[in-house]
Amino acid sequence: MTFTFQMNNIKALGIEDYFETILISEWVGMKKPEPIIFQQALKELDVLPSESIFVGDHPLNDIIAANMVGMKTVWKKDNQWKNVKADYTIEDLQEISLIIGELNK
């Protein structure tokens, strides 16, 4: 049920074609902040954590968890949380392309 909900959200945003791999915790039987879900994504993409960025809006489940595996982190600001320590902070998902451009210099 949640898998369908999450995929519908991704499709509604029109972003599914930007990703080679989409892992949804309920679908793969593991949940954030467990490191194995991040490690599974890295394995499927055949990339190192240092070559990856994780975008999230939850300080523990997304930012701290991805950082613990060695991934760069992008915090999608949410007024519910304060003082989130991520490599990058954005207000809008469209800002991700600027970060990727900066990282590719």
Biopython code that builds the backbone (N, CA, C, O; Angstrom):
import numpy as np
from Bio.PDB.StructureBuilder import StructureBuilder

atoms = [
    (1, "MET", "N", (0.822, -1.194, 0.000)),
    (1, "MET", "CA", (0.000, 0.000, 0.000)),
    (1, "MET", "C", (0.865, 1.256, 0.000)),
    (1, "MET", "O", (0.673, 2.144, -0.830)),
    (2, "THR", "N", (1.823, 1.332, 0.934)),
    (2, "THR", "CA", (2.704, 2.496, 1.003)),
    (2, "THR", "C", (3.565, 2.602, -0.242)),
    (2, "THR", "O", (3.850, 3.700, -0.720)),
    (3, "PHE", "N", (3.987, 1.429, -0.775)),
    (3, "PHE", "CA", (4.781, 1.431, -1.998)),
    (3, "PHE", "C", (4.025, 2.141, -3.112)),
    (3, "PHE", "O", (4.586, 3.001, -3.791)),
    (4, "THR", "N", (2.756, 1.788, -3.306)),
    (4, "THR", "CA", (1.941, 2.411, -4.345)),
    (4, "THR", "C", (1.807, 3.897, -4.082)),
    (4, "THR", "O", (1.925, 4.700, -5.007)),
    (5, "PHE", "N", (1.565, 4.275, -2.841)),
    (5, "PHE", "CA", (1.435, 5.679, -2.462)),
    (5, "PHE", "C", (2.708, 6.442, -2.809)),
    (5, "PHE", "O", (2.646, 7.517, -3.405)),
    (6, "GLN", "N", (3.860, 5.891, -2.436)),
    (6, "GLN", "CA", (5.132, 6.566, -2.695)),
    (6, "GLN", "C", (5.414, 6.662, -4.191)),
    (6, "GLN", "O", (5.848, 7.711, -4.668)),
    (7, "MET", "N", (5.175, 5.588, -4.936)),
    (7, "MET", "CA", (5.399, 5.629, -6.384)),
    (7, "MET", "C", (4.457, 6.626, -7.047)),
    (7, "MET", "O", (4.855, 7.314, -7.987)),
    (8, "ASN", "N", (3.228, 6.715, -6.579)),
    (8, "ASN", "CA", (2.295, 7.705, -7.129)),
    (8, "ASN", "C", (2.791, 9.127, -6.871)),
    (8, "ASN", "O", (2.643, 9.999, -7.727)),
    (9, "ASN", "N", (3.376, 9.363, -5.702)),
    (9, "ASN", "CA", (3.951, 10.675, -5.409)),
    (9, "ASN", "C", (5.099, 10.988, -6.361)),
    (9, "ASN", "O", (5.190, 12.092, -6.897)),
    (10, "ILE", "N", (5.966, 10.015, -6.564)),
    (10, "ILE", "CA", (7.123, 10.199, -7.447)),
    (10, "ILE", "C", (6.653, 10.474, -8.875)),
    (10, "ILE", "O", (7.190, 11.352, -9.551)),
    (11, "LYS", "N", (5.663, 9.730, -9.325)),
    (11, "LYS", "CA", (5.131, 9.934, -10.679)),
    (11, "LYS", "C", (4.425, 11.279, -10.801)),
    (11, "LYS", "O", (4.546, 11.952, -11.825)),
    (12, "ALA", "N", (3.693, 11.674, -9.772)),
    (12, "ALA", "CA", (2.994, 12.963, -9.797)),
    (12, "ALA", "C", (3.983, 14.123, -9.904)),
    (12, "ALA", "O", (3.686, 15.148, -10.517)),
    (13, "LEU", "N", (5.153, 13.951, -9.306)),
    (13, "LEU", "CA", (6.193, 14.982, -9.399)),
    (13, "LEU", "C", (6.900, 14.955, -10.750)),
    (13, "LEU", "O", (7.609, 15.896, -11.105)),
    (14, "GLY", "N", (6.704, 13.876, -11.499)),
    (14, "GLY", "CA", (7.330, 13.750, -12.808)),
    (14, "GLY", "C", (8.829, 13.540, -12.744)),
    (14, "GLY", "O", (9.556, 13.979, -13.635)),
    (15, "ILE", "N", (9.305, 12.868, -11.691)),
    (15, "ILE", "CA", (10.749, 12.724, -11.508)),
    (15, "ILE", "C", (11.257, 11.294, -11.634)),
    (15, "ILE", "O", (12.456, 11.054, -11.496)),
    (16, "GLU", "N", (10.360, 10.337, -11.894)),
    (16, "GLU", "CA", (10.793, 8.939, -11.896)),
    (16, "GLU", "C", (11.854, 8.638, -12.943)),
    (16, "GLU", "O", (12.665, 7.733, -12.743)),
    (17, "ASP", "N", (11.875, 9.363, -14.044)),
    (17, "ASP", "CA", (12.855, 9.100, -15.097)),
    (17, "ASP", "C", (14.256, 9.613, -14.756)),
    (17, "ASP", "O", (15.215, 9.315, -15.467)),
    (18, "TYR", "N", (14.374, 10.370, -13.691)),
    (18, "TYR", "CA", (15.680, 10.881, -13.280)),
    (18, "TYR", "C", (16.487, 9.849, -12.497)),
    (18, "TYR", "O", (17.669, 10.068, -12.229)),
    (19, "PHE", "N", (15.877, 8.747, -12.132)),
    (19, "PHE", "CA", (16.510, 7.785, -11.245)),
    (19, "PHE", "C", (16.692, 6.428, -11.908)),
    (19, "PHE", "O", (15.791, 5.924, -12.579)),
    (20, "GLU", "N", (17.865, 5.848, -11.712)),
    (20, "GLU", "CA", (18.111, 4.485, -12.155)),
    (20, "GLU", "C", (17.517, 3.499, -11.157)),
    (20, "GLU", "O", (17.044, 2.427, -11.534)),
    (21, "THR", "N", (17.546, 3.870, -9.890)),
    (21, "THR", "CA", (17.077, 3.005, -8.821)),
    (21, "THR", "C", (16.199, 3.798, -7.867)),
    (21, "THR", "O", (16.549, 4.904, -7.455)),
    (22, "ILE", "N", (15.062, 3.225, -7.523)),
    (22, "ILE", "CA", (14.193, 3.801, -6.498)),
    (22, "ILE", "C", (13.939, 2.693, -5.489)),
    (22, "ILE", "O", (13.394, 1.642, -5.827)),
    (23, "LEU", "N", (14.338, 2.937, -4.246)),
    (23, "LEU", "CA", (14.090, 1.979, -3.173)),
    (23, "LEU", "C", (13.070, 2.586, -2.216)),
    (23, "LEU", "O", (13.265, 3.686, -1.699)),
    (24, "ILE", "N", (12.009, 1.875, -1.993)),
    (24, "ILE", "CA", (10.996, 2.296, -1.029)),
    (24, "ILE", "C", (11.025, 1.275, 0.100)),
    (24, "ILE", "O", (10.906, 0.071, -0.129)),
    (25, "SER", "N", (11.184, 1.771, 1.312)),
    (25, "SER", "CA", (11.475, 0.897, 2.447)),
    (25, "SER", "C", (10.505, -0.274, 2.579)),
    (25, "SER", "O", (10.943, -1.403, 2.798)),
    (26, "GLU", "N", (9.226, -0.042, 2.456)),
    (26, "GLU", "CA", (8.258, -1.126, 2.600)),
    (26, "GLU", "C", (8.414, -2.170, 1.496)),
    (26, "GLU", "O", (8.138, -3.350, 1.710)),
    (27, "TRP", "N", (8.844, -1.746, 0.346)),
    (27, "TRP", "CA", (9.008, -2.639, -0.795)),
    (27, "TRP", "C", (10.193, -3.579, -0.601)),
    (27, "TRP", "O", (10.126, -4.755, -0.960)),
    (28, "VAL", "N", (11.287, -3.052, -0.029)),
    (28, "VAL", "CA", (12.498, -3.860, 0.138)),
    (28, "VAL", "C", (12.623, -4.454, 1.539)),
    (28, "VAL", "O", (13.586, -5.167, 1.821)),
    (29, "GLY", "N", (11.667, -4.170, 2.414)),
    (29, "GLY", "CA", (11.643, -4.792, 3.727)),
    (29, "GLY", "C", (12.645, -4.232, 4.723)),
    (29, "GLY", "O", (13.044, -4.936, 5.650)),
    (30, "MET", "N", (13.048, -3.015, 4.556)),
    (30, "MET", "CA", (13.932, -2.350, 5.520)),
    (30, "MET", "C", (13.548, -0.883, 5.589)),
    (30, "MET", "O", (13.005, -0.327, 4.635)),
    (31, "LYS", "N", (13.832, -0.264, 6.720)),
    (31, "LYS", "CA", (13.405, 1.117, 6.914)),
    (31, "LYS", "C", (14.569, 2.002, 7.303)),
    (31, "LYS", "O", (15.513, 1.570, 7.965)),
    (32, "LYS", "N", (14.481, 3.261, 6.875)),
    (32, "LYS", "CA", (15.422, 4.254, 7.370)),
    (32, "LYS", "C", (15.094, 4.459, 8.850)),
    (32, "LYS", "O", (13.914, 4.429, 9.200)),
    (33, "PRO", "N", (16.021, 4.654, 9.691)),
    (33, "PRO", "CA", (17.430, 4.986, 9.461)),
    (33, "PRO", "C", (18.380, 3.796, 9.415)),
    (33, "PRO", "O", (19.588, 3.982, 9.556)),
    (34, "GLU", "N", (17.871, 2.574, 9.223)),
    (34, "GLU", "CA", (18.758, 1.418, 9.131)),
    (34, "GLU", "C", (19.748, 1.627, 7.983)),
    (34, "GLU", "O", (19.337, 1.934, 6.865)),
    (35, "PRO", "N", (21.033, 1.464, 8.245)),
    (35, "PRO", "CA", (22.033, 1.715, 7.204)),
    (35, "PRO", "C", (21.916, 0.787, 6.005)),
    (35, "PRO", "O", (22.369, 1.133, 4.914)),
    (36, "ILE", "N", (21.323, -0.378, 6.185)),
    (36, "ILE", "CA", (21.275, -1.352, 5.092)),
    (36, "ILE", "C", (20.498, -0.834, 3.877)),
    (36, "ILE", "O", (20.826, -1.195, 2.747)),
    (37, "ILE", "N", (19.483, -0.003, 4.082)),
    (37, "ILE", "CA", (18.726, 0.507, 2.927)),
    (37, "ILE", "C", (19.594, 1.439, 2.084)),
    (37, "ILE", "O", (19.496, 1.448, 0.857)),
    (38, "PHE", "N", (20.438, 2.215, 2.744)),
    (38, "PHE", "CA", (21.360, 3.102, 2.019)),
    (38, "PHE", "C", (22.434, 2.262, 1.315)),
    (38, "PHE", "O", (22.785, 2.521, 0.164)),
    (39, "GLN", "N", (22.937, 1.269, 2.019)),
    (39, "GLN", "CA", (23.959, 0.390, 1.441)),
    (39, "GLN", "C", (23.398, -0.388, 0.257)),
    (39, "GLN", "O", (24.112, -0.621, -0.718)),
    (40, "GLN", "N", (22.146, -0.790, 0.327)),
    (40, "GLN", "CA", (21.508, -1.485, -0.790)),
    (40, "GLN", "C", (21.425, -0.579, -2.017)),
    (40, "GLN", "O", (21.695, -1.020, -3.134)),
    (41, "ALA", "N", (21.059, 0.662, -1.817)),
    (41, "ALA", "CA", (20.992, 1.609, -2.941)),
    (41, "ALA", "C", (22.374, 1.791, -3.560)),
    (41, "ALA", "O", (22.511, 1.787, -4.784)),
    (42, "LEU", "N", (23.388, 1.949, -2.731)),
    (42, "LEU", "CA", (24.759, 2.110, -3.231)),
    (42, "LEU", "C", (25.197, 0.877, -4.022)),
    (42, "LEU", "O", (25.834, 0.992, -5.069)),
    (43, "LYS", "N", (24.849, -0.290, -3.513)),
    (43, "LYS", "CA", (25.203, -1.541, -4.190)),
    (43, "LYS", "C", (24.515, -1.639, -5.549)),
    (43, "LYS", "O", (25.149, -1.972, -6.550)),
    (44, "GLU", "N", (23.212, -1.348, -5.579)),
    (44, "GLU", "CA", (22.466, -1.438, -6.839)),
    (44, "GLU", "C", (22.985, -0.449, -7.874)),
    (44, "GLU", "O", (22.960, -0.728, -9.073)),
    (45, "LEU", "N", (23.451, 0.701, -7.414)),
    (45, "LEU", "CA", (23.980, 1.715, -8.334)),
    (45, "LEU", "C", (25.468, 1.532, -8.615)),
    (45, "LEU", "O", (26.020, 2.173, -9.509)),
    (46, "ASP", "N", (26.116, 0.652, -7.843)),
    (46, "ASP", "CA", (27.544, 0.397, -7.972)),
    (46, "ASP", "C", (28.361, 1.688, -7.830)),
    (46, "ASP", "O", (29.210, 2.012, -8.661)),
    (47, "VAL", "N", (28.067, 2.410, -6.741)),
    (47, "VAL", "CA", (28.788, 3.650, -6.434)),
    (47, "VAL", "C", (29.234, 3.642, -4.979)),
    (47, "VAL", "O", (28.667, 2.939, -4.142)),
    (48, "LEU", "N", (30.241, 4.423, -4.702)),
    (48, "LEU", "CA", (30.722, 4.591, -3.336)),
    (48, "LEU", "C", (29.864, 5.635, -2.621)),
    (48, "LEU", "O", (29.270, 6.495, -3.271)),
    (49, "PRO", "N", (29.794, 5.569, -1.306)),
    (49, "PRO", "CA", (29.047, 6.593, -0.565)),
    (49, "PRO", "C", (29.553, 8.005, -0.871)),
    (49, "PRO", "O", (28.757, 8.938, -0.972)),
    (50, "SER", "N", (30.861, 8.164, -1.018)),
    (50, "SER", "CA", (31.439, 9.482, -1.283)),
    (50, "SER", "C", (31.062, 10.017, -2.665)),
    (50, "SER", "O", (31.240, 11.204, -2.941)),
    (51, "GLU", "N", (30.545, 9.151, -3.527)),
    (51, "GLU", "CA", (30.116, 9.555, -4.870)),
    (51, "GLU", "C", (28.607, 9.826, -4.926)),
    (51, "GLU", "O", (28.048, 10.036, -6.002)),
    (52, "SER", "N", (27.961, 9.819, -3.767)),
    (52, "SER", "CA", (26.502, 9.859, -3.713)),
    (52, "SER", "C", (26.007, 11.022, -2.874)),
    (52, "SER", "O", (26.693, 11.501, -1.971)),
    (53, "ILE", "N", (24.796, 11.466, -3.197)),
    (53, "ILE", "CA", (24.118, 12.438, -2.339)),
    (53, "ILE", "C", (22.735, 11.882, -2.005)),
    (53, "ILE", "O", (22.100, 11.202, -2.810)),
    (54, "PHE", "N", (22.302, 12.193, -0.804)),
    (54, "PHE", "CA", (20.976, 11.779, -0.368)),
    (54, "PHE", "C", (20.202, 13.032, -0.003)),
    (54, "PHE", "O", (20.671, 13.858, 0.780)),
    (55, "VAL", "N", (19.015, 13.167, -0.573)),
    (55, "VAL", "CA", (18.151, 14.310, -0.304)),
    (55, "VAL", "C", (17.034, 13.842, 0.611)),
    (55, "VAL", "O", (16.364, 12.848, 0.329)),
    (56, "GLY", "N", (16.835, 14.561, 1.710)),
    (56, "GLY", "CA", (15.781, 14.156, 2.632)),
    (56, "GLY", "C", (15.241, 15.307, 3.442)),
    (56, "GLY", "O", (15.802, 16.402, 3.448)),
    (57, "ASP", "N", (14.134, 15.045, 4.133)),
    (57, "ASP", "CA", (13.499, 16.083, 4.943)),
    (57, "ASP", "C", (13.342, 15.689, 6.404)),
    (57, "ASP", "O", (12.684, 16.391, 7.172)),
    (58, "HIS", "N", (13.947, 14.564, 6.790)),
    (58, "HIS", "CA", (13.877, 14.151, 8.196)),
    (58, "HIS", "C", (15.296, 14.096, 8.756)),
    (58, "HIS", "O", (16.149, 13.406, 8.198)),
    (59, "PRO", "N", (15.559, 14.808, 9.846)),
    (59, "PRO", "CA", (16.930, 14.893, 10.353)),
    (59, "PRO", "C", (17.564, 13.558, 10.726)),
    (59, "PRO", "O", (18.738, 13.341, 10.427)),
    (60, "LEU", "N", (16.829, 12.663, 11.365)),
    (60, "LEU", "CA", (17.403, 11.382, 11.779)),
    (60, "LEU", "C", (17.329, 10.346, 10.662)),
    (60, "LEU", "O", (18.348, 9.779, 10.268)),
    (61, "ASN", "N", (16.134, 10.102, 10.159)),
    (61, "ASN", "CA", (15.928, 9.033, 9.181)),
    (61, "ASN", "C", (16.629, 9.290, 7.856)),
    (61, "ASN", "O", (16.996, 8.345, 7.159)),
    (62, "ASP", "N", (16.818, 10.537, 7.504)),
    (62, "ASP", "CA", (17.427, 10.871, 6.221)),
    (62, "ASP", "C", (18.852, 11.398, 6.372)),
    (62, "ASP", "O", (19.799, 10.774, 5.894)),
    (63, "ILE", "N", (19.000, 12.517, 7.019)),
    (63, "ILE", "CA", (20.281, 13.227, 7.025)),
    (63, "ILE", "C", (21.332, 12.507, 7.870)),
    (63, "ILE", "O", (22.411, 12.193, 7.368)),
    (64, "ILE", "N", (21.042, 12.249, 9.113)),
    (64, "ILE", "CA", (22.032, 11.580, 9.973)),
    (64, "ILE", "C", (22.315, 10.168, 9.466)),
    (64, "ILE", "O", (23.469, 9.741, 9.427)),
    (65, "ALA", "N", (21.272, 9.447, 9.081)),
    (65, "ALA", "CA", (21.447, 8.065, 8.622)),
    (65, "ALA", "C", (22.306, 7.999, 7.364)),
    (65, "ALA", "O", (23.225, 7.183, 7.294)),
    (66, "ALA", "N", (22.029, 8.834, 6.375)),
    (66, "ALA", "CA", (22.823, 8.828, 5.136)),
    (66, "ALA", "C", (24.253, 9.282, 5.412)),
    (66, "ALA", "O", (25.201, 8.747, 4.838)),
    (67, "ASN", "N", (24.402, 10.249, 6.275)),
    (67, "ASN", "CA", (25.735, 10.733, 6.636)),
    (67, "ASN", "C", (26.553, 9.648, 7.325)),
    (67, "ASN", "O", (27.762, 9.550, 7.114)),
    (68, "MET", "N", (25.899, 8.837, 8.144)),
    (68, "MET", "CA", (26.590, 7.758, 8.859)),
    (68, "MET", "C", (27.165, 6.705, 7.913)),
    (68, "MET", "O", (28.142, 6.034, 8.244)),
    (69, "VAL", "N", (26.547, 6.562, 6.721)),
    (69, "VAL", "CA", (27.073, 5.600, 5.742)),
    (69, "VAL", "C", (28.119, 6.252, 4.845)),
    (69, "VAL", "O", (28.753, 5.576, 4.035)),
    (70, "GLY", "N", (28.301, 7.573, 4.989)),
    (70, "GLY", "CA", (29.322, 8.267, 4.213)),
    (70, "GLY", "C", (28.810, 9.030, 3.007)),
    (70, "GLY", "O", (29.601, 9.524, 2.204)),
    (71, "MET", "N", (27.493, 9.130, 2.873)),
    (71, "MET", "CA", (26.919, 9.865, 1.745)),
    (71, "MET", "C", (26.890, 11.360, 2.056)),
    (71, "MET", "O", (26.779, 11.760, 3.215)),
    (72, "LYS", "N", (26.992, 12.179, 1.009)),
    (72, "LYS", "CA", (26.756, 13.610, 1.170)),
    (72, "LYS", "C", (25.252, 13.785, 1.358)),
    (72, "LYS", "O", (24.459, 13.006, 0.828)),
    (73, "THR", "N", (24.865, 14.810, 2.113)),
    (73, "THR", "CA", (23.450, 14.979, 2.422)),
    (73, "THR", "C", (22.939, 16.350, 2.001)),
    (73, "THR", "O", (23.643, 17.357, 2.080)),
    (74, "VAL", "N", (21.693, 16.350, 1.552)),
    (74, "VAL", "CA", (20.988, 17.577, 1.188)),
    (74, "VAL", "C", (19.711, 17.621, 2.016)),
    (74, "VAL", "O", (18.856, 16.742, 1.910)),
    (75, "TRP", "N", (19.598, 18.644, 2.831)),
    (75, "TRP", "CA", (18.439, 18.826, 3.700)),
    (75, "TRP", "C", (17.401, 19.661, 2.976)),
    (75, "TRP", "O", (17.656, 20.819, 2.646)),
    (76, "LYS", "N", (16.229, 19.086, 2.726)),
    (76, "LYS", "CA", (15.087, 19.836, 2.191)),
    (76, "LYS", "C", (14.411, 20.458, 3.395)),
    (76, "LYS", "O", (13.744, 19.775, 4.171)),
    (77, "LYS", "N", (14.591, 21.765, 3.542)),
    (77, "LYS", "CA", (14.114, 22.469, 4.736)),
    (77, "LYS", "C", (12.654, 22.168, 5.047)),
    (77, "LYS", "O", (11.801, 22.083, 4.163)),
    (78, "ASP", "N", (12.411, 22.015, 6.320)),
    (78, "ASP", "CA", (11.076, 21.790, 6.844)),
    (78, "ASP", "C", (11.022, 22.581, 8.139)),
    (78, "ASP", "O", (11.853, 22.374, 9.024)),
    (79, "ASN", "N", (10.072, 23.469, 8.261)),
    (79, "ASN", "CA", (10.001, 24.353, 9.441)),
    (79, "ASN", "C", (9.802, 23.604, 10.752)),
    (79, "ASN", "O", (9.965, 24.177, 11.830)),
    (80, "GLN", "N", (9.452, 22.335, 10.663)),
    (80, "GLN", "CA", (9.264, 21.525, 11.867)),
    (80, "GLN", "C", (10.588, 21.285, 12.582)),
    (80, "GLN", "O", (10.609, 21.103, 13.799)),
    (81, "TRP", "N", (11.699, 21.283, 11.835)),
    (81, "TRP", "CA", (13.008, 20.951, 12.385)),
    (81, "TRP", "C", (13.927, 22.164, 12.319)),
    (81, "TRP", "O", (13.865, 22.948, 11.372)),
    (82, "LYS", "N", (14.763, 22.313, 13.313)),
    (82, "LYS", "CA", (15.729, 23.419, 13.371)),
    (82, "LYS", "C", (17.131, 22.856, 13.515)),
    (82, "LYS", "O", (17.320, 21.766, 14.054)),
    (83, "ASN", "N", (18.113, 23.603, 13.029)),
    (83, "ASN", "CA", (19.535, 23.276, 13.189)),
    (83, "ASN", "C", (19.909, 21.888, 12.683)),
    (83, "ASN", "O", (20.616, 21.145, 13.363)),
    (84, "VAL", "N", (19.442, 21.545, 11.508)),
    (84, "VAL", "CA", (19.801, 20.259, 10.900)),
    (84, "VAL", "C", (21.150, 20.433, 10.225)),
    (84, "VAL", "O", (21.339, 21.356, 9.433)),
    (85, "LYS", "N", (22.084, 19.550, 10.535)),
    (85, "LYS", "CA", (23.431, 19.641, 9.990)),
    (85, "LYS", "C", (23.571, 18.704, 8.795)),
    (85, "LYS", "O", (23.728, 17.492, 8.944)),
    (86, "ALA", "N", (23.510, 19.301, 7.610)),
    (86, "ALA", "CA", (23.662, 18.557, 6.361)),
    (86, "ALA", "C", (24.761, 19.240, 5.557)),
    (86, "ALA", "O", (25.165, 20.361, 5.867)),
    (87, "ASP", "N", (25.237, 18.556, 4.525)),
    (87, "ASP", "CA", (26.249, 19.166, 3.662)),
    (87, "ASP", "C", (25.675, 20.361, 2.908)),
    (87, "ASP", "O", (26.372, 21.348, 2.675)),
    (88, "TYR", "N", (24.410, 20.266, 2.532)),
    (88, "TYR", "CA", (23.721, 21.333, 1.806)),
    (88, "TYR", "C", (22.307, 21.460, 2.349)),
    (88, "TYR", "O", (21.730, 20.486, 2.833)),
    (89, "THR", "N", (21.751, 22.661, 2.267)),
    (89, "THR", "CA", (20.372, 22.905, 2.668)),
    (89, "THR", "C", (19.668, 23.595, 1.513)),
    (89, "THR", "O", (20.202, 24.533, 0.921)),
    (90, "ILE", "N", (18.468, 23.128, 1.196)),
    (90, "ILE", "CA", (17.697, 23.723, 0.114)),
    (90, "ILE", "C", (16.293, 24.055, 0.594)),
    (90, "ILE", "O", (15.796, 23.485, 1.565)),
    (91, "GLU", "N", (15.674, 24.981, -0.103)),
    (91, "GLU", "CA", (14.272, 25.328, 0.155)),
    (91, "GLU", "C", (13.364, 24.622, -0.845)),
    (91, "GLU", "O", (12.214, 24.300, -0.546)),
    (92, "ASP", "N", (13.913, 24.385, -2.053)),
    (92, "ASP", "CA", (13.132, 23.833, -3.153)),
    (92, "ASP", "C", (13.943, 22.737, -3.836)),
    (92, "ASP", "O", (15.158, 22.864, -3.989)),
    (93, "LEU", "N", (13.279, 21.670, -4.244)),
    (93, "LEU", "CA", (13.979, 20.553, -4.872)),
    (93, "LEU", "C", (14.689, 20.948, -6.166)),
    (93, "LEU", "O", (15.636, 20.279, -6.580)),
    (94, "GLN", "N", (14.246, 22.013, -6.799)),
    (94, "GLN", "CA", (14.904, 22.466, -8.027)),
    (94, "GLN", "C", (16.338, 22.920, -7.776)),
    (94, "GLN", "O", (17.129, 23.008, -8.716)),
    (95, "GLU", "N", (16.679, 23.204, -6.547)),
    (95, "GLU", "CA", (18.034, 23.627, -6.198)),
    (95, "GLU", "C", (19.043, 22.472, -6.274)),
    (95, "GLU", "O", (20.251, 22.710, -6.264)),
    (96, "ILE", "N", (18.566, 21.248, -6.348)),
    (96, "ILE", "CA", (19.470, 20.093, -6.397)),
    (96, "ILE", "C", (20.394, 20.174, -7.604)),
    (96, "ILE", "O", (21.566, 19.811, -7.509)),
    (97, "SER", "N", (19.882, 20.646, -8.738)),
    (97, "SER", "CA", (20.726, 20.739, -9.935)),
    (97, "SER", "C", (21.906, 21.677, -9.717)),
    (97, "SER", "O", (22.980, 21.447, -10.272)),
    (98, "LEU", "N", (21.731, 22.722, -8.926)),
    (98, "LEU", "CA", (22.839, 23.635, -8.610)),
    (98, "LEU", "C", (23.907, 22.916, -7.787)),
    (98, "LEU", "O", (25.103, 23.102, -8.009)),
    (99, "ILE", "N", (23.469, 22.106, -6.849)),
    (99, "ILE", "CA", (24.404, 21.350, -6.012)),
    (99, "ILE", "C", (25.167, 20.342, -6.855)),
    (99, "ILE", "O", (26.384, 20.209, -6.723)),
    (100, "ILE", "N", (24.462, 19.636, -7.716)),
    (100, "ILE", "CA", (25.127, 18.658, -8.576)),
    (100, "ILE", "C", (26.139, 19.362, -9.480)),
    (100, "ILE", "O", (27.242, 18.858, -9.689)),
    (101, "GLY", "N", (25.769, 20.509, -10.008)),
    (101, "GLY", "CA", (26.692, 21.293, -10.836)),
    (101, "GLY", "C", (27.935, 21.687, -10.063)),
    (101, "GLY", "O", (29.046, 21.617, -10.589)),
    (102, "GLU", "N", (27.755, 22.101, -8.815)),
    (102, "GLU", "CA", (28.871, 22.484, -7.963)),
    (102, "GLU", "C", (29.782, 21.281, -7.675)),
    (102, "GLU", "O", (31.006, 21.407, -7.687)),
    (103, "LEU", "N", (29.183, 20.134, -7.421)),
    (103, "LEU", "CA", (29.953, 18.942, -7.122)),
    (103, "LEU", "C", (30.703, 18.416, -8.339)),
    (103, "LEU", "O", (31.737, 17.766, -8.193)),
    (104, "ASN", "N", (30.201, 18.686, -9.519)),
    (104, "ASN", "CA", (30.835, 18.201, -10.755)),
    (104, "ASN", "C", (31.920, 19.126, -11.287)),
    (104, "ASN", "O", (32.492, 18.852, -12.342)),
    (105, "LYS", "N", (32.213, 20.201, -10.591)),
    (105, "LYS", "CA", (33.276, 21.134, -11.050)),
    (105, "LYS", "C", (34.631, 20.502, -10.924)),
    (105, "LYS", "O", (35.637, 21.127, -11.258)),
]
sb = StructureBuilder()
sb.init_structure("model")
sb.init_model(0)
sb.init_chain("A")
sb.init_seg("    ")
for serial, (resi, resn, name, xyz) in enumerate(atoms, 1):
    if name == "N":
        sb.init_residue(resn, " ", resi, " ")
    sb.init_atom(name, np.array(xyz, "f"), 0.0, 1.0, " ", f" {name:<3s}", serial, name[0])
structure = sb.get_structure()
